[in-house]
Structure formats: C-alpha cells, structure tokens
Amino acid sequence: MKIVLASNNQGKLRELQAMFAPLDCTLISQSDLAVPECPEPFRTFVENALAKARNAAQHSGLPALADDAGLCVDAFGGLPGVDTAYYATQFGYPKGDDNNVLALLEQMRSVTDRRAALVSTLVAVRSPQDPEPLIAVGRVVGEITRAPLGSNGFGFDPVMWIPQFGQTFAQLPEAVKNANSHRGRAASQMLALMRAHWFAA
C-alpha cells in the first residue's frame, strides 16, 4: 500500500519511513505528488493534522498520513504549540530549525522553569471523506537546555533534555531516539491502529 505523507519535511519523512517499515506500505512525500500545502488555521494539533491528511488524500487519491507536532513549554502556557514551525518568525528571524532553537534559548534566558513537552499527533485517513480517521498521540516530557547539545535529529532535538537518558534527543543514536521520541510513540500507536483497522485479515 502507498500512503502519502502530508509533509514536505524531509527529516520527518525519514523518521516515519523507518518507523513504518514493519508495515507493508510505502510513505511518499506529498511534494513528490505535487500536493499543495494545506492551511493550518486551527489551535490544536489534532485538527491541523486531520486537515492536512484530508488535503493530501484529496489531491493524491491515496490514503494519507499527517503529523502535526510541536513544542509545548510550561513557562509559556503550552506555547509555541501549533505555531512551533514558525516560532522564530515571531522574533524577526527567518523560518527554520536553527533559528527556532536560537529564538527559544533567547526567550528562556532568564526562565528557571525549563520543563517542556514534545508532542506528535498522527492522523491517517483512507480517503478525503473518511469518517473514521485513525488518531495517535505521542508525548515526551523533558527540559530545555541552556545551549544546543548533539548533532543528530532536527527541530528542537538539540535542546530537549530527556532525564531518562541524561542526554538530549540530538545526542541519542537514531534507533534509540526513534523508539522513545514523541513521534516514535505516536507511530507505535498508529502501527497498531492501522494493523487493526486497515490491514486486518
């Protein structure tokens, strides 16, 4: 089965391809199928992920998987949340992972409560009008470091300290990170849902 991934993020595609390898399916980036980007006007991860999945299914004619993920910082009342990808632009920087990290560290320079969660919400639909979307949520709680550590991963991985490992996500080997990250946890749930609902004998 071919499934279109409603994302143009190559890091996300690589991670999810590895995580979905146990299923007999191939993830294809929406950019390879000329699927236009979907507006994300909603204030929750699940609503945005559902909109993106339906959009990708509509334009590709394939089942679709969407991931809406973000960083929720306790000291900021859960923000940036759904605005995570554009976080840096609020402070005059161009959009991008490195600038997001830079802006976050600047905004948290005098903040003592460093607790934060990375959240991934995966939504899968068989068709644009699928009345029964599959929804999986993964969440990992850690602390924001004072400076980036490690070179693996992407996004906020270099500043997301995971007490369980005593390292940031960017310092962990890829296989360990994928098994324990917010996206890894959501993907594990989604695999089980797909097996039960889409691939059942």
Secondary structure, DSSP 8 states (H G I E B T S, - for coil): -EEEES---HHHHHHHHHHTTTSS-EEEEGGGGT--------SSHHHHHHHHHHHHHHHHSS-EEEEEEEEEEGGGTT-BGGGGGGGGGGGT--SSHHHHHHHHHHHTTT----EEEEEEEEEEESSTT-SS-EEEEEEEEEEE-SS---SSSSTTGGGEEETTTTEEGGGS-HHHHHHHSHHHHHHHHHHHHHHHHTS--
